[in-house]
C-alpha cells in the first residue's frame, strides 16, 4: 500500500516536471518563431557586416544549447515515467553485460 502511494506520488512529480519542461521548450520555440516573423532573425544575419557577428553565433549557440538540454531532460523524465529507473542506462528487462563470456 505504501509503495503504491509512493509510486503515485513519484509519477505525479515526473508529470509535473514533464509539463514544466515541455512549456519551457515550447516557449523557446515560440520565441524563435516570433523573432523570425518580426524580422529580428534576418536582422541578426546582417550583424556580421557591422562587426557584431559574434552575437549572432552566440545567440544561435545558446538557443541550441538550451533546447538540447531541455529536450534531453524531457526524454529522461519520460523514461522515468514509463518505468526506467533514475540513472539506469539499460532498458527494463535487459541484462547488463560486463564484457565477460
C-alpha positions in Angstrom: 0.0 0.0 0.0 2.8 2.4 0.9 4.7 1.5 -2.2 1.6 2.2 -4.4 1.2 5.7 -2.7 4.9 6.4 -3.2 4.7 5.4 -6.9 1.7 7.6 -7.5 3.5 10.5 -5.8 6.6 9.9 -7.9 4.5 9.7 -11.1 2.8 13.0 -10.3 6.2 14.6 -9.7 7.5 13.3 -13.0 4.3 14.5 -14.8 4.8 18.0 -13.3 8.4 18.0 -14.5 7.3 16.9 -18.0 4.7 19.7 -18.2 7.2 22.3 -16.9 10.0 21.2 -19.3 7.5 21.0 -22.2 6.3 24.5 -21.6 9.9 25.8 -21.4 10.8 24.1 -24.7 7.6 25.5 -26.2 8.5 29.0 -25.0 11.9 28.8 -26.7 10.3 27.6 -29.9 7.7 30.3 -29.8 10.4 32.9 -29.2 12.3 31.7 -32.3 9.2 31.8 -34.5 8.3 35.3 -33.2 11.8 36.6 -34.0 11.6 35.0 -37.4 8.2 36.6 -38.1 9.1 40.1 -37.0 12.4 40.2 -38.9 14.8 40.2 -36.0 16.3 36.9 -37.0 17.0 38.3 -40.5 18.5 41.5 -39.0 20.8 39.3 -36.9 22.3 37.9 -40.1 23.3 41.4 -41.1 25.3 41.9 -37.9 28.5 40.3 -39.2 28.8 43.3 -41.6 28.7 45.7 -38.6 31.2 43.7 -36.6 28.5 42.1 -34.3 28.8 38.6 -35.9 29.8 37.1 -32.6 26.4 38.0 -31.2 24.7 36.0 -34.0 26.8 33.0 -33.3 26.4 33.3 -29.6 22.6 33.6 -29.8 22.3 30.6 -32.1 24.7 28.6 -29.8 22.7 29.5 -26.7 19.4 28.6 -28.3 20.7 25.2 -29.4 22.2 24.5 -26.0 19.0 25.4 -24.2 16.8 23.4 -26.5 19.2 20.4 -26.3 19.3 20.4 -22.5 15.5 20.8 -22.3 14.8 18.0 -24.7 17.4 15.7 -23.0 15.8 16.3 -19.6 12.4 15.9 -21.1 13.3 12.5 -22.6 14.9 11.4 -19.4 11.7 12.3 -17.5 9.6 10.4 -20.0 11.9 7.4 -19.5 11.3 7.7 -15.7 7.6 7.9 -16.2 7.4 4.7 -18.3 9.5 2.7 -15.8 13.2 3.3 -16.4 14.9 3.9 -13.0 16.8 7.1 -12.2 20.2 6.9 -13.9 19.5 3.4 -15.4 21.1 3.0 -18.8 19.7 -0.3 -19.9 16.1 -0.7 -20.9 13.9 -2.7 -18.5 14.4 -6.4 -18.9 17.9 -6.1 -20.5 20.8 -7.7 -18.7 23.9 -5.8 -18.1 27.0 -7.1 -19.9 30.4 -6.6 -18.3 32.4 -7.9 -21.3 33.0 -11.4 -19.8 31.9 -14.6 -21.7 
